[in-house]
Amino acid sequence: MLFQLYIRNTRLYSQLEEQDCPFHGFDAGIGSMTYSGGSRCAINEEDHGLCKREITGNPPNWLGCPLNTRMNRIAIEIGSEDIMVFPRKIYISGVELQEGLSLMDWIRRTIGAID
């Protein structure tokens, strides 16, 4: 899936759990990624949307993912501010955030950078 995004001001977020792949456990919708748990992958349009690494018996990890291609990284970088992410829980200064955060903010919080 190609993401069409723009850049906006970054807010500081904290989260309950870190993960090695920002797309693992999420379903993609129009302009959003929503946590669904399990082996879901928000950018895998094949394999019934399951994590390609888990299908092969490996743990989720963006750096080792076959979907971590130059084309996908460019698409994510171009548009990652338009996609809103709704993980299980996000806290700002101890208060739970209900509105979600941009995909780029989520990537920064989970793995630091897309490449």
N, C-alpha and C positions, 0 to 999 in steps of 0.2 A: 504494500500500500504506500503510495507517495503522499507525503504530508505537505500541505500548503500552509505556511506559517509566517508570522511576522514577529519582530522583537519588541518587547515592552519592558518596562522597569521590573527588575527582579526584587522580590520580597524575600525576607529570610524565613525559611521554613525549617521545622524539625520534624522528625518522623519516629514512629515506634520501632520500626525494623528496617534494616538495610538489606539489600539484595544485590546479586551479581548481574542481574539483567533487569533493566527498567521496564521491559515489556512482558515479563513472566507473570502469570496469574491475572492478566487483564484481557478484557474483550474490547475491541475497537468499535466505535460508533462514529457517526458523522460529527467530527470535531471533538471527540472525547475518547478517553480510555477509562473504563470502569473496572475496579477490582472484582474479579469473579472467583479467584482462588484456583486451586488445582494446577493443572499443566497447561493452561491456556496461554497463548502467545498473541499479543495484539497486532503483530505485523506479519504473522504467518497466515497467508490466504489459502494455503494447501493443508493437507493432513488434518482436516477438520479443525484448524486453528490451534493445534497442539504444539508444544515446545519441541522443536526439532532435536535439541540435545537430549531431552528426556526420552524421546522416542527411541533413540539409540543407546539408552542406558546411562547417559551422562547427566550430571547436575546442570541446571540452568547457569549460563555464563555468557554474557554478551561478547567478550573477547574471543571465545571459542565457537561462537555461533555461526553456522553457514549463512545466516541472513545478514551477518555483519559484512556487507559488501560495500565497495566504494559507492555504488549507485544508491543503495539504501542510506548510507551515512550522509551523502549529499542531500538527499530528499528530506531526511530528518532535520539536518542543520538548517535548511532553507525555511522550513515551515513549523518548527517545533514550538513556537509561541502561540499558534492558533489552536493547538490541541490541548484540551483541558484534561487533567488526570485526576481521578477520584479514587485514591487508595483507601484502604480500610480506615485509617485515622491519620490525621495530620494535626500537629499542634503548633501554634504560634504563641510564644510566651505563656505556655501552660493552658491555653484555651483551644479547644478543638475547632478546627477549620471545617466548615461545611461546604464551601464553594469550590474546592479543588485548587489545583495549581497548574501552571503551564507544563507541557511536556519537557521543555528545556530546563525548567526549575527542578522537575522530578529527576531528570537525567543527572543534573549537577548534584542532587542530594543522594542519589543511589550509587552512581559509578564515577562521578566527577566530570567526565567528558564522553562524547560519543565515539571517539576513536582511540 
